[in-house]
Amino acid sequence: MASLSLTSSHTQATSPFFTHMPVFSLIALLCFVFCAGCTDEPTSLRDQWNDKGNSLADQGRYEEALDAFNTALTYDSGDALTYVYRGIVLHDLNRVDEAMKDFDFALTLNPHEGRAWIGIATIYIDAGDYLRAEQAVDRVIEEANQNSDKVIVDAYLIRGFAHNRLQQYESALRYFDLAITLDPERKDLWEHKAYSLVSMGRLTEALQCYDYLIQLYPDDPQLWNTKGSVHMALGQTTDANRAYATAKSIMLNSR
């Protein structure tokens, strides 16, 4: 799966157990793109090659995925979504300028293709250009009726992430809450919200985020470990040790 990982260049003094900002990645952000429009029985050679490219990208075989999307374009050079697919893979191959060209060209083919705007915004986030990232996702939000809820959620996530990077935690929280309203079980939204809360010293509220996440993902050791850290920061040593022990047990049992 095409991915882009970003971490903060500094550690917040108010966040002793977060050594970096939660991961912002195309794995979570654009994972739905590789399935959008797919059917169980592809109706064209373009679809078949796109499906093959998606599968290869899922396996991390990006060069082969790129070849598949190039082949798909030989059958239909006017499909905006294929350019989005290819742009994501190009980004994973660190061919950022080419990725940007594909996202831009997708928009010439379909000015309302919100997934292309999300791809562009992600490139700007990676470059630390948060203003342009917000301008890109503003286009998605302005055309909400043209985009799916998933695309709108990603737009709010990008805005929240940018505001976290700028240490504008209150406004970041507002965007994460808007996203959560549309997708209340999406893990990365709650993790980024918890980061904002911890950075503001609102540890009890952050703990509530992790309690909710653990209800959804009880076998995720990282969630239990971070929950333990929040308890420890609150001086709740017994609860912290219990959470750490649960995390350790899950990891041992998964071997």
C-alpha positions as CSV (number, residue, x, y, z in Angstrom):
1,M,0.0,0.0,0.0
2,A,1.4,3.4,-0.9
3,S,2.3,5.3,2.3
4,L,3.7,8.5,3.5
5,S,4.9,8.7,7.2
6,L,5.5,12.0,9.0
7,T,6.7,12.6,12.5
8,S,7.2,15.7,14.5
9,S,10.6,17.2,14.6
10,H,10.3,18.0,18.3
11,T,8.8,16.6,21.4
12,Q,6.2,18.5,23.4
13,A,7.2,19.2,27.0
14,T,3.6,18.5,28.0
15,S,3.6,15.1,26.2
16,P,6.2,13.0,28.0
17,F,5.1,9.8,26.5
18,F,4.7,11.0,22.9
19,T,8.2,11.1,21.4
20,H,6.6,12.1,18.1
21,M,3.3,13.1,16.7
22,P,1.1,10.2,15.7
23,V,1.8,8.9,12.2
24,F,0.2,10.7,9.3
25,S,0.2,8.4,6.3
26,L,-1.4,7.5,3.1
27,I,-1.9,4.1,4.5
28,A,-4.8,5.4,6.5
29,L,-5.5,8.5,4.5
30,L,-5.9,7.0,1.1
31,C,-6.3,3.3,1.7
32,F,-9.9,3.5,0.4
33,V,-8.6,4.9,-2.9
34,F,-7.2,1.6,-4.0
35,C,-10.6,0.0,-3.6
36,A,-12.8,2.9,-4.9
37,G,-14.5,2.0,-8.1
38,C,-13.4,-1.6,-8.0
39,T,-15.8,-4.3,-8.8
40,D,-15.7,-8.1,-8.3
41,E,-15.8,-8.4,-12.1
42,P,-13.8,-5.7,-13.8
43,T,-15.6,-4.3,-16.9
44,S,-12.5,-3.1,-18.8
45,L,-8.9,-3.8,-19.3
46,R,-8.2,-0.6,-17.6
47,D,-10.0,-1.8,-14.5
48,Q,-8.1,-5.1,-14.6
49,W,-4.8,-3.4,-14.7
50,N,-5.8,-0.9,-12.0
51,D,-6.9,-3.8,-9.8
52,K,-3.5,-5.5,-10.4
53,G,-1.7,-2.3,-9.6
54,N,-3.7,-1.9,-6.4
55,S,-2.9,-5.4,-5.3
56,L,0.9,-4.9,-6.0
57,A,0.8,-1.6,-4.1
58,D,-0.8,-3.4,-1.1
59,Q,2.2,-5.8,-1.1
60,G,4.7,-2.9,-1.3
61,R,5.7,-3.8,-4.8
62,Y,5.6,-0.3,-6.0
63,E,7.7,-0.5,-9.2
64,E,5.5,-3.3,-10.4
65,A,2.4,-1.4,-9.4
66,L,3.6,1.6,-11.3
67,D,4.0,-0.6,-14.4
68,A,0.4,-1.8,-14.0
69,F,-1.0,1.7,-13.8
70,N,1.0,2.7,-16.8
71,T,-0.5,-0.2,-18.7
72,A,-4.0,0.8,-17.5
73,L,-3.4,4.3,-18.9
74,T,-2.6,2.8,-22.3
75,Y,-6.2,1.5,-22.4
76,D,-7.8,4.7,-21.1
77,S,-5.6,7.8,-20.9
78,G,-8.5,9.9,-19.7
79,D,-9.2,8.2,-16.4
80,A,-8.6,10.6,-13.5
81,L,-8.6,8.0,-10.8
82,T,-5.8,6.0,-12.5
83,Y,-3.6,9.1,-12.3
84,V,-4.5,9.4,-8.6
85,Y,-3.4,5.7,-8.1
86,R,-0.2,6.3,-10.0
87,G,0.5,9.5,-8.1
88,I,0.3,7.7,-4.8
89,V,2.8,5.1,-5.9
90,L,5.1,7.7,-7.4
91,H,5.1,9.5,-4.0
92,D,6.0,6.2,-2.3
93,L,8.9,5.9,-4.7
94,N,10.0,9.4,-3.6
95,R,9.3,10.8,-7.1
96,V,7.3,13.7,-5.6
97,D,7.4,16.0,-8.6
98,E,6.0,13.3,-10.8
99,A,3.3,12.5,-8.2
100,M,2.3,16.2,-8.1
101,K,2.0,16.2,-11.9
102,D,-0.3,13.2,-11.8
103,F,-2.5,14.7,-9.1
104,D,-2.7,18.0,-11.1
105,F,-3.5,16.2,-14.3
106,A,-6.2,14.2,-12.6
107,L,-7.8,17.5,-11.7
108,T,-7.7,18.7,-15.3
109,L,-9.6,15.5,-16.2
110,N,-12.0,15.9,-13.3
111,P,-11.9,19.1,-11.3
112,H,-14.0,17.6,-8.6
113,E,-11.8,14.6,-7.9
114,G,-11.3,15.2,-4.2
115,R,-8.8,12.3,-3.9
116,A,-6.4,14.2,-6.1
117,W,-6.7,17.3,-3.8
118,I,-6.0,15.0,-0.8
119,G,-2.8,13.7,-2.6
120,I,-1.6,17.3,-3.3
121,A,-2.3,18.3,0.3
122,T,-0.3,15.3,1.6
123,I,2.7,16.4,-0.5
124,Y,2.5,19.9,1.0
125,I,2.2,18.5,4.5
126,D,5.3,16.4,3.8
127,A,7.1,19.6,2.8
128,G,5.9,21.5,5.8
129,D,3.8,23.9,3.7
130,Y,0.7,23.8,5.9
131,L,-0.9,26.8,4.3
132,R,-1.0,25.2,0.9
133,A,-2.1,21.9,2.4
134,E,-5.1,23.6,3.9
135,Q,-5.9,25.5,0.7
136,A,-5.9,22.1,-1.1
137,V,-8.3,20.5,1.3
138,D,-10.5,23.6,1.4
139,R,-11.4,22.7,-2.2
140,V,-12.6,19.3,-1.0
141,I,-14.6,20.8,1.8
142,E,-16.1,23.5,-0.4
143,E,-17.3,20.8,-2.8
144,A,-18.5,18.4,-0.1
145,N,-21.5,17.5,-2.3
146,Q,-19.1,16.2,-5.0
147,N,-17.1,14.0,-2.6
148,S,-17.7,11.0,-0.4
149,D,-17.7,11.3,3.4
150,K,-14.3,9.4,3.4
151,V,-12.7,12.2,1.3
152,I,-14.2,14.9,3.6
153,V,-12.9,13.0,6.6
154,D,-9.4,13.0,5.1
155,A,-9.7,16.7,4.5
156,Y,-10.5,17.4,8.1
157,L,-7.7,15.1,9.2
158,I,-5.2,17.0,7.2
159,R,-6.4,20.3,8.6
160,G,-6.2,19.0,12.1
161,F,-2.7,17.5,11.5
162,A,-1.5,20.8,10.1
163,H,-2.8,22.7,13.1
164,N,-1.2,20.2,15.5
165,R,2.1,20.8,13.8
166,L,1.6,24.5,14.3
167,Q,0.7,23.8,17.9
168,Q,-2.8,25.2,17.4
169,Y,-4.4,22.4,19.4
170,E,-7.8,23.9,20.0
171,S,-8.5,24.3,16.3
172,A,-7.0,20.9,15.6
173,L,-9.5,19.4,18.0
174,R,-12.4,21.0,16.2
175,Y,-11.3,19.4,12.9
176,F,-10.7,16.0,14.4
177,D,-14.2,16.1,16.0
178,L,-15.8,17.0,12.7
179,A,-14.0,14.0,11.1
180,I,-15.0,11.7,14.0
181,T,-18.6,12.8,13.5
182,L,-18.5,11.3,10.0
183,D,-16.3,8.3,10.9
184,P,-16.5,7.5,14.6
185,E,-14.6,4.3,14.5
186,R,-11.5,5.5,12.5
187,K,-8.5,4.8,14.7
188,D,-6.1,7.5,13.5
189,L,-8.6,10.3,14.1
190,W,-8.9,9.4,17.8
191,E,-5.1,9.1,18.1
192,H,-4.5,12.5,16.6
193,K,-7.2,13.9,18.8
194,A,-5.5,12.3,21.9
195,Y,-2.2,13.9,20.8
196,S,-3.9,17.3,20.8
197,L,-5.4,16.8,24.2
198,V,-2.1,15.5,25.7
199,S,-0.3,18.5,24.3
200,M,-2.8,20.8,26.0
201,G,-2.4,18.9,29.3
202,R,-5.9,17.5,29.1
203,L,-4.8,14.0,30.1
204,T,-8.2,12.7,31.4
205,E,-9.9,13.5,28.1
206,A,-7.0,11.9,26.2
207,L,-7.4,8.8,28.4
208,Q,-11.1,8.7,27.4
209,C,-10.0,8.6,23.7
210,Y,-7.8,5.5,24.4
211,D,-10.5,3.8,26.4
212,Y,-12.9,4.2,23.5
213,L,-10.2,2.9,21.0
214,I,-9.5,-0.1,23.1
215,Q,-13.2,-1.0,23.0
216,L,-12.8,-1.1,19.2
217,Y,-9.3,-2.6,19.0
218,P,-8.8,-4.5,22.2
219,D,-5.8,-6.5,20.8
220,D,-3.7,-3.5,19.8
221,P,-0.7,-3.5,22.2
222,Q,0.3,0.1,21.2
223,L,-3.0,1.4,22.4
224,W,-2.6,-0.3,25.7
225,N,0.9,0.9,26.1
226,T,0.0,4.5,25.4
227,K,-3.0,4.2,27.7
228,G,-0.6,3.1,30.4
229,S,1.6,6.1,29.7
230,V,-1.4,8.4,30.2
231,H,-2.3,6.7,33.5
232,M,1.3,7.1,34.6
233,A,1.3,10.8,33.7
234,L,-1.9,11.1,35.8
235,G,-0.1,9.4,38.7
236,Q,-2.4,6.3,38.4
237,T,0.4,3.8,38.8
238,T,-1.8,0.7,39.4
239,D,-3.8,1.4,36.2
240,A,-0.7,2.1,34.3
241,N,1.0,-1.1,35.2
242,R,-2.1,-3.0,34.4
243,A,-2.2,-1.5,30.9
244,Y,1.5,-2.1,30.3
245,A,1.0,-5.8,31.4
246,T,-1.9,-6.1,29.0
247,A,0.3,-4.7,26.1
248,K,3.1,-7.1,27.0
249,S,0.7,-10.1,27.1
250,I,-0.8,-9.3,23.7
251,M,2.7,-9.0,22.1
252,L,3.9,-12.3,23.7
253,N,0.7,-14.1,22.5
254,S,1.1,-12.8,19.0
255,R,4.5,-14.3,18.5
